[in-house]
Amino acid sequence: MAPRIRKKSTQPQADEIIQIGLRLKASRTALGMTAKDLCMILGTQPNTFSQWETGARTPAWYVMVKYSRIYQVSMDWIYAGNPVGMDGELLRKILLQWAQQNEEE
């Protein structure tokens, strides 16, 4: 009998999902948006967005594409923490929020 080969999961792990949520929250806060206002613009439910920010659920990629296009927050930043290609001033604000969040934990 041949050994079974396990496929590597392409699904984000729990800690990655939490980091995605923290980056979303830092980005939203840096933009000066409330979750309620952002949900209205993106067409999502407030409890869904809250679950994304807390890491309880993985954000829907198609909503994040819309978010990325409207607010110029790169998909690389949201999903991988790579800020390449982002506006310098917005990035500075986001990283400041990111640092404040990490201090609170």
SEDREN-422801 format. One record per residue (C-alpha): residue in three letters; x negated, y negated, z; chain. Coordinates in pm, 1 decimal, decimal comma. Example, Ala and Ser with C-alpha at 12.3 -4.5 7.8 and 13.67 -1.06 7.14 Angstrom:
<voses>
+------+----------+----------+----------+-------+
! rest !       c1 !       c2 !       c3 ! kette !
+------+----------+----------+----------+-------+
!  ALA !  -1230,0 !    450,0 !    780,0 !     A !
!  SER !  -1367,0 !    106,0 !    714,0 !     A !
+------+----------+----------+----------+-------+
</voses>
This chain:
<voses>
+------+----------+----------+----------+-------+
! rest !       c1 !       c2 !       c3 ! kette !
+------+----------+----------+----------+-------+
!  MET !      0,0 !      0,0 !      0,0 !     A !
!  ALA !   -140,7 !   -338,5 !   -103,3 !     A !
!  PRO !   -189,2 !   -602,4 !    166,8 !     A !
!  ARG !     77,0 !   -867,2 !    178,5 !     A !
!  ILE !    -39,7 !  -1213,8 !     81,7 !     A !
!  ARG !    117,2 !  -1497,0 !    272,5 !     A !
!  LYS !    192,4 !  -1812,0 !     82,6 !     A !
!  LYS !     89,5 !  -2132,6 !    249,9 !     A !
!  SER !    395,0 !  -2332,6 !    345,0 !     A !
!  THR !    446,7 !  -2660,4 !    162,8 !     A !
!  GLN !    686,0 !  -2776,7 !    434,3 !     A !
!  PRO !    544,1 !  -3036,0 !    673,8 !     A !
!  GLN !    457,6 !  -2912,1 !   1021,7 !     A !
!  ALA !    625,9 !  -3061,8 !   1329,3 !     A !
!  ASP !    334,7 !  -3291,6 !   1414,8 !     A !
!  GLU !    322,1 !  -3417,8 !   1055,5 !     A !
!  ILE !    693,6 !  -3496,1 !   1065,5 !     A !
!  ILE !    644,7 !  -3692,5 !   1387,3 !     A !
!  GLN !    361,2 !  -3890,6 !   1226,5 !     A !
!  ILE !    580,2 !  -3965,6 !    923,1 !     A !
!  GLY !    847,9 !  -4095,9 !   1158,9 !     A !
!  LEU !    600,7 !  -4313,8 !   1345,5 !     A !
!  ARG !    475,1 !  -4462,2 !   1017,4 !     A !
!  LEU !    834,5 !  -4532,1 !    910,1 !     A !
!  LYS !    906,4 !  -4705,4 !   1238,2 !     A !
!  ALA !    586,1 !  -4911,1 !   1221,4 !     A !
!  SER !    668,5 !  -5011,7 !    863,8 !     A !
!  ARG !   1027,5 !  -5106,5 !    943,8 !     A !
!  THR !    922,3 !  -5308,1 !   1247,8 !     A !
!  ALA !    646,8 !  -5483,8 !   1051,3 !     A !
!  LEU !    905,8 !  -5578,3 !    789,3 !     A !
!  GLY !   1121,5 !  -5732,2 !   1063,9 !     A !
!  MET !   1412,6 !  -5501,4 !    986,3 !     A !
!  THR !   1654,9 !  -5337,7 !   1223,9 !     A !
!  ALA !   1733,9 !  -4973,9 !   1160,0 !     A !
!  LYS !   2097,7 !  -5069,0 !   1100,4 !     A !
!  ASP !   2008,3 !  -5325,4 !    831,4 !     A !
!  LEU !   1769,5 !  -5087,0 !    660,8 !     A !
!  CYS !   2027,3 !  -4808,8 !    658,4 !     A !
!  MET !   2280,2 !  -5034,3 !    488,4 !     A !
!  ILE !   2029,5 !  -5119,0 !    215,6 !     A !
!  LEU !   1912,9 !  -4760,1 !    167,5 !     A !
!  GLY !   2259,6 !  -4605,3 !    193,8 !     A !
!  THR !   2178,4 !  -4377,0 !    486,8 !     A !
!  GLN !   2349,2 !  -4319,5 !    818,5 !     A !
!  PRO !   2186,7 !  -4484,6 !   1123,9 !     A !
!  ASN !   2162,6 !  -4152,9 !   1309,5 !     A !
!  THR !   1985,8 !  -3996,7 !   1009,8 !     A !
!  PHE !   1729,7 !  -4275,3 !    993,9 !     A !
!  SER !   1680,8 !  -4250,4 !   1369,7 !     A !
!  GLN !   1611,7 !  -3878,3 !   1331,8 !     A !
!  TRP !   1351,5 !  -3958,3 !   1064,1 !     A !
!  GLU !   1179,2 !  -4211,1 !   1289,9 !     A !
!  THR !   1170,9 !  -3974,4 !   1587,1 !     A !
!  GLY !   1050,9 !  -3677,0 !   1383,7 !     A !
!  ALA !   1368,3 !  -3475,7 !   1437,2 !     A !
!  ARG !   1417,9 !  -3450,5 !   1058,7 !     A !
!  THR !   1203,0 !  -3486,9 !    750,4 !     A !
!  PRO !   1295,3 !  -3795,9 !    546,2 !     A !
!  ALA !   1465,3 !  -3734,8 !    215,4 !     A !
!  TRP !   1205,4 !  -3803,3 !    -53,2 !     A !
!  TYR !   1452,0 !  -3977,5 !   -286,3 !     A !
!  VAL !   1544,2 !  -4227,4 !    -12,1 !     A !
!  MET !   1175,0 !  -4285,8 !     59,6 !     A !
!  VAL !   1116,4 !  -4360,6 !   -309,7 !     A !
!  LYS !   1384,5 !  -4630,2 !   -289,3 !     A !
!  TYR !   1234,0 !  -4760,6 !     37,9 !     A !
!  SER !    888,9 !  -4764,7 !   -117,7 !     A !
!  ARG !   1002,7 !  -4956,9 !   -424,3 !     A !
!  ILE !   1207,8 !  -5215,9 !   -236,3 !     A !
!  TYR !    958,9 !  -5288,9 !     40,8 !     A !
!  GLN !    627,2 !  -5209,8 !   -130,3 !     A !
!  VAL !    536,8 !  -4951,5 !    134,9 !     A !
!  SER !    348,8 !  -4676,5 !    -45,2 !     A !
!  MET !    464,5 !  -4316,8 !    -44,9 !     A !
!  ASP !    104,3 !  -4225,7 !     35,8 !     A !
!  TRP !    134,3 !  -4427,5 !    357,3 !     A !
!  ILE !    471,2 !  -4279,6 !    453,8 !     A !
!  TYR !    384,1 !  -3914,7 !    393,9 !     A !
!  ALA !      4,7 !  -3899,9 !    433,0 !     A !
!  GLY !   -101,4 !  -4209,3 !    626,5 !     A !
!  ASN !   -306,6 !  -4333,6 !    330,8 !     A !
!  PRO !   -252,6 !  -4709,5 !    280,8 !     A !
!  VAL !   -425,1 !  -4733,0 !    -59,1 !     A !
!  GLY !   -257,1 !  -4981,8 !   -290,8 !     A !
!  MET !    -54,7 !  -5164,3 !    -26,2 !     A !
!  ASP !    -42,9 !  -5541,3 !     10,9 !     A !
!  GLY !   -307,0 !  -5658,3 !    258,4 !     A !
!  GLU !    -80,0 !  -5874,7 !    476,5 !     A !
!  LEU !    195,9 !  -5614,8 !    496,4 !     A !
!  LEU !    -60,5 !  -5346,2 !    571,7 !     A !
!  ARG !   -209,9 !  -5559,5 !    850,1 !     A !
!  LYS !    135,6 !  -5599,5 !   1009,2 !     A !
!  ILE !    212,3 !  -5228,8 !    977,1 !     A !
!  LEU !   -120,1 !  -5123,7 !   1128,2 !     A !
!  LEU !    -64,8 !  -5365,2 !   1416,8 !     A !
!  GLN !    275,4 !  -5205,4 !   1484,9 !     A !
!  TRP !    117,5 !  -4858,6 !   1446,6 !     A !
!  ALA !   -144,8 !  -4942,2 !   1710,1 !     A !
!  GLN !    119,1 !  -5079,3 !   1949,3 !     A !
!  GLN !    332,0 !  -4765,8 !   1910,9 !     A !
!  ASN !     34,3 !  -4540,5 !   1981,9 !     A !
!  GLU !    -48,7 !  -4739,3 !   2296,4 !     A !
!  GLU !    306,5 !  -4689,4 !   2425,3 !     A !
!  GLU !    283,2 !  -4309,1 !   2401,9 !     A !
+------+----------+----------+----------+-------+
</voses>
